[in-house]
Amino acid sequence: MKVYQVGGAVRDELLGLPVKDRDYVVVGATPEEMVRLGFKPVGKDFPVFLHPVTREEHALARTERKSGRGYKGFTVHAAPDVTLEEDLARRDLTINAIAKDERGNVIDPFGGVRDLRSRLLRHVSPAFAEDPVRVLRVARFAARFGFAIAPETLALMRAMAAGGEVDALVSERVWQEFSKGLMEPAPRRMLEALDECGALERVLPEWRELDGERALAALDAAAARGAALPVRYAAIFAGAAEAVADRASARLRATGECRDMAVTTARARDALERATGLPAVEVVELLQQLDVFRRPERFEALLVAHECDAIAAGRADPTGLLRLRRAADAARAVDAGAIAAAQPEDIAGAIRAARVEAVARLR
């Protein structure tokens, strides 16, 4: 029985990056032996165990054979006679098919170290084409590391997209990879890679209805600000029609927060762009519509998404968002509690009038 560290932890260590989770492959063992040594079984589709002390995942070496369509259509074989190289051969990219033994020796049968140095994403074997999730993962890794995609790997991804293999992906799986990619350092690279191989129009046909370069530039601006996922996602659709944002979000099965932010951002665009010239009473009405008084954090996120779109569209002062922020602050500073305690005949009307007056004083 031999234990090897594998996958992302080895890759990131070689890149000099922080290592978060460590995964291990066990060669030459049976499930019964693992349990006898105190490991706790947790795998459903194949034998995975938690170390009795570190709780780190240890998987028995295995091979996979394509037996159906999509990313779940695999038959797994895990046995003591499966070698480390056979286990590594089933992985997606060479940079993820590097192992390290207990003495720290690097085992690299597919040239992953070379590709790390060349900053290249290259598939391990033709079996890459059997799992459509790998198209999304390659795009996400491109966004994370800024690596180029090897020509032969890009050609394979194009064939997978053209052949309909990507169509077998369920929306939840697409969103899982898509949302992770949006939070990478260069999220535009994910979308560019998917577009380049023809997969973007498969998983997100609404992309054709967007101004692609504007959407990418807005995403760049959001990433540069270190914005949260809902803002990055909404920035893509800030220049689009509300219906497009809603339809795309439904297709991707985006989280409720991301869908709400994207749809609200698209819907509010016109109102925000003319907010500067509105009279105080209409500004307060707009703030009310945007739920500023109950959800100020959402309002701020909305403004950030619009600012990113403004940068992308090349507008110097597109909406007077700074003034709108000041108006929101002034309106929110009104002491609604004190007004209510005074018990006027129309409490809501009195609060609204006080907010209008506060905003008018800024003009």
N, C-alpha and C positions, 0 to 999 in steps of 0.2 A: 504494500500500500504506500503510495507516494502522494504528497500534497503539493499543489502548485498554485501560486497566486496568478490570476489571469485578468484580462479585460482592461477596463477603464482605469483601474488603480495603477497597473503597470504602465500603461500609456501616459497617464498624467505625471507619474513619478519621473519618467524619462523626459518629459517636457518641462520638468521643474515646477509643476503646478501643485497646489494643495490636493491631497488625496482625501476624499470623504469616506467612501465605502470600499471595502476590500472584499473581493469575491475569490473563491478558491475552487479548483477542480481536484477531485480525488480519483486517482488511477489505481486500479487493482483491488477495489473493495466492493463488497456487496452491501445492500441495505441493512441486512442483519448485522454485519460487522459494525457498521456505523452506529446502529442503535446500541449494540453491546458496549461501544466505547463512550456512550453517553450523549451522542448527538441526537437532537430532536428532529424527527421528520416533519417537513412543512410543505413539500412540493406536491402538487396535484397532478400535473401532466408528466413530470419526470422527477427522479429522486433528488431532492434538495434537503439539506439538513442544517440545523443551527448548531454551532460549536457550543459545547456545554459551559464554557467560561466566557468567551468573547462575544458569543451570539452572532458571529459572522457566518455568512452563508457558505456552505460547502456542497457542491453538486458533484454527483458521480459523473465521470467521463461518459459522454454519450455521442451518438450519431443521430442524424435525422434524415428521413426519407420522405419525399413529397408524395402525399397520398390523396390530395384533394385540392380544391381551389381556395385561394385566399391565404391569409397569414396563419390560419389555424389548421390548415390541411397538411399536417405532418405526422408521421409515425416515428416515435422516439425509441431508440434502442440504447439502454444503459446496462453495461456488463463489465466485469473485471478485465475482460480482454480488450476493451476499447482503449486505444493509446491516446496519449496527450495530443499528438499531431492530428489524429482523427477528430478529436474534440475541437481543436483549434480550427480545423478545416471547415467546420460548419458555420463559423462566425462570418459577420458581414464584411468587415474591412480589415486590411492587413494590420493597421495600427491598433486594432482591437483583438488581434490574434497573436499577441505576444504573451509569454508566460515567464514566471520567475520561480525557481525552485527554492527550497528551504535554506540553501546556502547563499542565495542572492544571485545565482547564475541566470542570465537571460536566455530563454529559449525562443527562437524567432524563425520558424520554418518557412514563413511566407514573405520575408523582407519588410516587416512592419517598421523596424528601426530605420531602415533606409528611407522609407516613405515619410516617416516623421521628420527626418532631416531634410527631405525634399519638399516638405509641407504639401503632401499629396494624399488624396483619398482614393484608394484603389481597392476593388473587391478581391476577396480571397480566391473564389472559384466561381464557375458558372452557376453553382447552386444559389448564388446571390439572387438570381432571377426568380427563385421559387417563393420568395417572401416579399410582397409588395410594400410592407412597412419599411423595408430597407431603403426604398427611394426617399421616403420622408426623413429617415435617419441620416442619410448622406447629406441631404439638404440642411438638416439641423446642425450636423457637424461642420459643414462649410460655414454656417453662421457663427458657430462657437470658436473655431480655430482660425478661420480665414484661409483655410487650405484650398487649393485647386482640386478639381475632380479630374481624375485620370481620364484621358480620351476614351479608353476602352470601357471604363465604368460608366461614363456618360452615355456612350452608345448603347450599353445594356439597359440603362434606365429609360432611354428613349424607346427601346423595343418593348419594355415592360408597359410603358404608358400606352403606346400604340396598340399593343396586343390586348389591352383591356384588363391586365392583371391588377392595376391600381384601382379599377372600378370595384373590385371585391372587398376593398377596405370599408369597414363600418365607420360611421361618422365619429363615434366616441374615440376610436383609435386615431383617426385623423386629427381630431382636436387635441388629443394628448400630445402628439408630436408637434403640431402646429403651434400650440400655446407655449410649449417649451422653447421652440425656435424663436418665437417673438421675444423671449426674454434673454436670448443670447446677445453677446456684445455687438454683433453685426447682423441684426435680423433681416435686413434687406437681402442679404446673401442667400438666405433660405428661399425666399420668394423667387429670386432670380434663378436659382438652381432648379427649382421646380418648374419654372416657366421654360427654362432652356431645354429641359428634357420632355416637355409636353405634359407633365403631370399636373401643373397648376390648373389648367382648364378642365381637368378631370375631377379634381377634388373641390375646386372653387370656380365654376363656370362664370360666376358673377364678376370675376376679375376682368372679363372682356368689357364690362360696362363701366369700369373705372378708368380714370386717367392714371395709367400705371406708374409713370414717372413721378407724378404728384403724390400718389399714395406712398411710394417708396421713400420719397424725400420727407414726407410727413413722419413716416416711421423712423427714419434716420434722426429727425429732430427729437422725437419722443425718446428714443434710445439714448441720445446724447444727454438728455436731462435725467436719465435713470428712472424714467416713468414706470409706474406699475403696469401690469398686464392689461387691465381694462383701458387705460389711456393709450397704450401702444396699439391695441386692437382698434379702438375708436378712431385713432389718427388716420388709419388706412381708409376709413369710410367718411371722413369729415367732409370731403369734397363731393361725395356721392349722393344719390337720391335716397331718401329714407327707406323706400321699398327695397332697394338693393341691399342696404345694410341689414334689414330685417330678414330678407330671403337668404342671404349668405350666412347669417348667424344661425338660422334654423337648419340650414344644410350641414353646417359644421358642428351642430349641437354645442355651440358656445355656451359658457356658463351664463346664468341669468344676469350677473353683474356686467359681463362683457357685452352681452347682447343689448342690455338696457343703455349702456354708455354709448355704444355705436349708433343705435337708433336715435337716441336723444341728441347726440352730437350732430347727426345728419339733419334731423328735424329742426334744430335750433339755429342752423347756420345762417339763414336769411335774416332772422330776427336779431341775431348777435351782430351781424354786419351793419345793420342800420340802427343799432342801439344808441350810438353816440348822439344822433340827431333827434331822438325821441324826447318828448316832454316828460317831466318827472313822474307824472301819474302813470304813463305808459311804461316807463322804466320799472316802476314798482310792480306793475302788472306782469311784466316779463319775468322779474325776479320771482314772483309768486308762481308763475307757470313752471319755472325751472326748479321749484321746490327749494329755494335758497334758504328759507327760514327753518326748514326742518332738516335739510341735508346739505350743510355748507361744504362738506368735504367733496360731495359729488359735484357740486357747482364748480369748485376749484379744479377738479379733474376735467370737467367739461371745457373750461376755459383753456387749460393746458393743451388739450387735444386740438382745439381751434387755433391756438397760437402755433402749434406745430404745422397745421395745415396752411396757416398764413405764410409761414416761412417757406413752405413748399411751393405755394402759389406765387411767391415773390411780392407779396403785399407788404409795404412798409408799416402802415398802421391800419390794418384791415378792418378792425371792428371797434377800435377804442376800448380794448379789453381792460386796459389799466383803469380807465374811467369807470367802467362797469364794475370792476372789483371795488373801487372806492365807493361807488353807489351802494353796492351790496353791503359793504362794511358799515356805511352810514345807516342804512335801513335796518340792519341787524342790531345796531347799537341802541335802537329805540327800546325803551323799557316797557315791554308789553305788559308785564306783571303790574307795574305801577298804574298803567292806564286802566287795566281791568279792575284794580283795587278801588279806583276812583268811581267805578260803576256808572259810566255814562250810559245813555239809553242804547247806543249802538257800539258795543265794545269793539267788534271787528272793524267797523267803519272808522272809529277813533284811532285805532292802531294803524290802519291803512293811511289815514290822513297825516298822522305823525311821521310815518315813513316817507310819504310823498314830500312833506316839508323838509325832512332831513336831506333827501336827495336833491331837492330844489336849491338848498343852501350851498351845494357844491358847484352850481353853475355860475 
